[in-house]
């Protein structure tokens, strides 16, 4: 007999009584992850024209204004 605390049997009984709440929390988390991951799978990133122009200018030594 334990004076302070619960026995493993008591702990399992408490978990079993709260199983519906536990399953609902897990279901909400799974649904939230599914909804957020489905929306972001089709996004495409635009081309980086500014960086391309920068490296082209850096490599050639010229700029678009013609002033060096």
PASEBA-1860 file (N, C-alpha, C; in nm, 3 decimals):
! residues 68
1> XXXXXXXX> 0.083/-0.117/0.000/0.000/0.000/0.000/0.088/0.125/0.000 ~ 0.058/0.219/-0.091/0.130/0.345/-0.097/0.056/0.450/-0.017 ~ 0.129/0.519/0.065/0.066/0.626/0.143/0.067/0.755/0.062 ~ 0.180/0.784/-0.003/0.194/0.906/-0.082/0.198/0.869/-0.229 ~ 0.102/0.914/-0.306/0.103/0.888/-0.448/0.004/0.781/-0.490 ~ 0.010/0.748/-0.616/-0.083/0.652/-0.674/-0.008/0.527/-0.718 ~ -0.077/0.417/-0.717/-0.020/0.293/-0.768/-0.030/0.294/-0.919 ~ 0.047/0.211/-0.988/0.034/0.204/-1.134/-0.108/0.170/-1.179
9> XXXXXXXX> -0.177/0.090/-1.102/-0.316/0.056/-1.135/-0.405/0.182/-1.129 ~ -0.381/0.267/-1.029/-0.458/0.391/-1.018/-0.428/0.485/-1.135 ~ -0.301/0.492/-1.174/-0.262/0.578/-1.285/-0.326/0.531/-1.415 ~ -0.324/0.401/-1.440/-0.388/0.347/-1.561/-0.538/0.372/-1.560 ~ -0.600/0.364/-1.445/-0.744/0.391/-1.435/-0.774/0.538/-1.466 ~ -0.688/0.630/-1.421/-0.709/0.772/-1.451/-0.693/0.799/-1.600 ~ -0.593/0.736/-1.663/-0.574/0.753/-1.807/-0.693/0.697/-1.882 ~ -0.743/0.583/-1.842/-0.856/0.520/-1.910/-0.981/0.606/-1.900
17> XXXXXXXX> -1.000/0.674/-1.787/-1.117/0.760/-1.770/-1.109/0.884/-1.859 ~ -0.988/0.930/-1.888/-0.971/1.052/-1.969/-0.937/1.021/-2.114 ~ -0.961/0.901/-2.160/-0.920/0.861/-2.295/-0.990/0.942/-2.404 ~ -1.116/0.977/-2.385/-1.188/1.054/-2.487/-1.127/1.193/-2.506 ~ -1.094/1.259/-2.398/-1.032/1.390/-2.405/-0.895/1.381/-2.471 ~ -0.818/1.280/-2.436/-0.686/1.258/-2.493/-0.695/1.233/-2.643 ~ -0.789/1.151/-2.685/-0.805/1.120/-2.828/-0.851/1.242/-2.906 ~ -0.935/1.325/-2.846/-0.981/1.447/-2.913/-0.865/1.546/-2.934
25> XXXXXXXX> -0.779/1.558/-2.836/-0.663/1.648/-2.849/-0.571/1.599/-2.960 ~ -0.545/1.470/-2.963/-0.461/1.412/-3.068/-0.525/1.434/-3.206 ~ -0.656/1.415/-3.216/-0.726/1.432/-3.344/-0.719/1.578/-3.391 ~ -0.733/1.673/-3.301/-0.726/1.815/-3.338/-0.585/1.849/-3.387 ~ -0.483/1.797/-3.321/-0.345/1.824/-3.363/-0.320/1.765/-3.501 ~ -0.365/1.642/-3.525/-0.344/1.579/-3.655/-0.416/1.655/-3.766 ~ -0.538/1.697/-3.742/-0.614/1.771/-3.842/-0.548/1.906/-3.871 ~ -0.499/1.974/-3.767/-0.432/2.103/-3.787/-0.305/2.087/-3.871
33> XXXXXXXX> -0.229/1.982/-3.846/-0.107/1.957/-3.924/-0.142/1.925/-4.068 ~ -0.245/1.846/-4.088/-0.286/1.811/-4.224/-0.333/1.935/-4.301 ~ -0.409/2.022/-4.238/-0.460/2.142/-4.307/-0.349/2.240/-4.339 ~ -0.253/2.256/-4.251/-0.146/2.352/-4.278/-0.047/2.300/-4.380 ~ -0.024/2.170/-4.383/0.073/2.116/-4.478/0.014/2.107/-4.618 ~ -0.114/2.090/-4.633/-0.176/2.080/-4.766/-0.174/2.215/-4.836 ~ -0.188/2.324/-4.767/-0.193/2.455/-4.829/-0.058/2.504/-4.877 ~ 0.049/2.458/-4.820/0.180/2.511/-4.856/0.252/2.426/-4.959
41> XXXXXXXX> 0.196/2.317/-5.003/0.268/2.229/-5.095/0.271/2.282/-5.238 ~ 0.183/2.372/-5.276/0.176/2.419/-5.414/0.240/2.556/-5.435 ~ 0.299/2.613/-5.335/0.358/2.745/-5.349/0.490/2.734/-5.426 ~ 0.509/2.826/-5.517/0.635/2.830/-5.591/0.703/2.963/-5.562 ~ 0.834/2.961/-5.566/0.908/3.083/-5.539/0.938/3.153/-5.671 ~ 0.928/3.285/-5.675/0.958/3.357/-5.799/1.109/3.356/-5.825 ~ 1.148/3.373/-5.950/1.292/3.376/-5.980/1.357/3.498/-5.918 ~ 1.482/3.484/-5.882/1.554/3.592/-5.816/1.627/3.677/-5.921
49> XXXXXXXX> 1.553/3.762/-5.988/1.611/3.844/-6.095/1.711/3.946/-6.042 ~ 1.689/3.999/-5.924/1.778/4.100/-5.869/1.915/4.040/-5.841 ~ 1.919/3.921/-5.781/2.047/3.857/-5.754/2.117/3.816/-5.882 ~ 2.041/3.769/-5.979/2.102/3.733/-6.107/2.168/3.855/-6.172 ~ 2.099/3.969/-6.168/2.154/4.091/-6.226/2.278/4.136/-6.148 ~ 2.276/4.124/-6.017/2.391/4.163/-5.935/2.514/4.081/-5.971 ~ 2.499/3.948/-5.978/2.614/3.865/-6.008/2.661/3.881/-6.152 ~ 2.570/3.909/-6.242/2.609/3.934/-6.381/2.692/4.062/-6.389
57> XXXXXXXX> 2.648/4.166/-6.318/2.722/4.292/-6.315/2.857/4.274/-6.247 ~ 2.859/4.199/-6.139/2.982/4.176/-6.065/3.084/4.101/-6.150 ~ 3.037/4.004/-6.225/3.128/3.924/-6.306/3.178/3.997/-6.429 ~ 3.096/4.081/-6.491/3.136/4.146/-6.615/3.210/4.278/-6.590 ~ 3.192/4.340/-6.477/3.255/4.467/-6.448/3.180/4.584/-6.506 ~ 3.065/4.563/-6.565/2.983/4.670/-6.622/2.857/4.684/-6.541 ~ 2.792/4.798/-6.552/2.660/4.813/-6.494/2.564/4.864/-6.601 ~ 2.438/4.862/-6.570/2.336/4.892/-6.672/2.335/5.040/-6.712
65> XXXX> 2.391/5.131/-6.630/2.390/5.272/-6.665/2.504/5.311/-6.757 ~ 2.604/5.226/-6.771/2.716/5.255/-6.858/2.824/5.337/-6.792 ~ 2.806/5.376/-6.665/2.905/5.453/-6.592/2.989/5.358/-6.510 ~ 3.123/5.371/-6.525/3.210/5.284/-6.449/3.286/5.359/-6.343
END
